[in-house]
Amino acid sequence: MKLISIKRETRPEVRFTKKMGALSINVTYIKKQFLNIPYKTLHKYRETYYGEVKDCDHISLAR
C-alpha cells in the first residue's frame, strides 16, 4: 500500500480573459495525495485550442 501518490485530474472550468471574455476550458490538476486524500496541488495547466499547454496563473477566474 502506497502512503503518498500523485494523481492527475481533468475537469471543465469557466475562465475569463480581457480579450475573449468567458472561456469554457479543460483544466488539468496534478495533486499529491496521502492515503488517497488530496492535500497539495503541485501544478495546474490548460491546453489551448491550438494545442499549446499554458499555466493557469495567467488567466483569472472571475470578471
C-alpha positions as CSV (number, residue, x, y, z in Angstrom):
1,M,0.0,0.0,0.0
2,K,1.4,3.4,-1.0
3,L,1.2,6.2,1.5
4,I,2.0,9.0,-0.9
5,S,0.8,9.1,-4.5
6,I,0.3,11.6,-7.3
7,K,-3.0,11.9,-9.3
8,R,-3.8,13.8,-12.4
9,E,-7.5,15.0,-12.8
10,T,-9.0,17.0,-15.7
11,R,-12.3,19.0,-15.2
12,P,-14.0,21.7,-17.2
13,E,-14.0,25.3,-15.8
14,V,-15.2,28.7,-17.0
15,R,-12.3,31.2,-17.1
16,F,-12.4,34.9,-18.1
17,T,-9.9,36.8,-20.3
18,K,-10.0,40.5,-21.2
19,K,-9.6,39.9,-24.9
20,M,-12.0,36.9,-25.4
21,G,-14.4,37.1,-22.4
22,A,-15.7,33.9,-20.8
23,L,-14.0,30.7,-21.9
24,S,-15.0,27.1,-21.1
25,I,-11.8,25.1,-20.9
26,N,-10.4,21.8,-19.5
27,V,-8.0,22.4,-16.6
28,T,-5.7,19.6,-15.5
29,Y,-4.7,19.4,-11.9
30,I,-1.7,17.4,-10.6
31,K,-2.3,16.7,-6.9
32,K,-0.3,14.9,-4.2
33,Q,-2.3,12.5,-2.1
34,F,-1.6,10.9,1.3
35,L,-3.7,7.7,1.9
36,N,-5.9,8.8,-1.1
37,I,-6.7,12.1,0.4
38,P,-5.6,15.1,-1.7
39,Y,-3.6,17.6,0.3
40,K,-1.5,19.7,-2.1
41,T,-1.9,20.9,-5.7
42,L,1.5,20.6,-7.4
43,H,0.6,22.1,-10.8
44,K,-2.4,23.1,-12.9
45,Y,-2.4,23.8,-16.6
46,R,-4.7,24.1,-19.6
47,E,-4.5,23.2,-23.2
48,T,-5.4,25.9,-25.8
49,Y,-7.4,25.5,-29.0
50,Y,-4.1,25.3,-30.9
51,G,-2.6,22.6,-28.8
52,E,-0.3,24.8,-26.6
53,V,0.0,24.0,-22.9
54,K,-0.3,27.1,-20.7
55,D,-0.1,27.7,-17.0
56,C,-3.3,28.8,-15.3
57,D,-1.8,31.7,-13.4
58,H,-2.2,34.0,-16.5
59,I,-5.9,33.8,-16.6
60,S,-8.4,34.8,-13.9
61,L,-11.5,33.0,-12.6
62,A,-13.8,36.0,-12.2
63,R,-14.6,39.2,-14.1
